[in-house]
Amino acid sequence: MQNFEYTMEQLSDTLSICVTKDHRFGTDAFLLSDFAAPRRRDLACDLGTGCGIIPLLWYRQREEGPRQAYGVDIQPLTIEQLRLSVSQADLKERVIPVHADLTDLNRLKSLLPFGSFDLVTCNPPYKKAEHGILSESKSDIIARMCSIDDVCAAAAKLLQFGGRLCICQRPERLLDVMEAMRRCKIEPKRVRFVQKRGDTAPWLFLVEGRKGGNRFLKVEPPLIIQDSCGGF
């Protein structure tokens, strides 16, 4: 991999993340990582991980985080960024970067233990693949090449029975996400809407589905963000 320009941003006293112009992170990553809430014994995987912000956030404190987490992305640069972050934080045994296309299930199966994961997360592109704009960067276009159906299909293969899939998306995509989950036998079990203020419409939702779960959806109280991430 060729050299690339990057900066290290502090996530905690012991952990920094490598970011570049094209591969950074936003508030939604903090919200999803918290919503997913992996247990210490969990085997976790973040699909379309980008710079690896979601799995890295789980290890902000050394005593926290799942027993192991994989970060999967199709773009070589993002995987190099994650490797650098993991190396500097001495997390090589706990965070595993994987360069793979999540739509290539045969290759994915050769790299990851199908049917073994307790938790899969994904912060997917918010627009459909055919709704991009001309000003998008190459990395944005590549990211949009996988659909919600692709994410759910990969998660269904990775998860063990009873395992959880957690996704964040824009409210207008709510039915798309839930229908895709159900097509893959992942039952939506809880949803939480995120609002900037109590009197504004949601700008994001967080949803958890359970592989093989029964039909029962819990709508949690909205999360109010007052122009900041609060404790995130």
Disulfide bonds with the S-S distance in Angstrom:
none
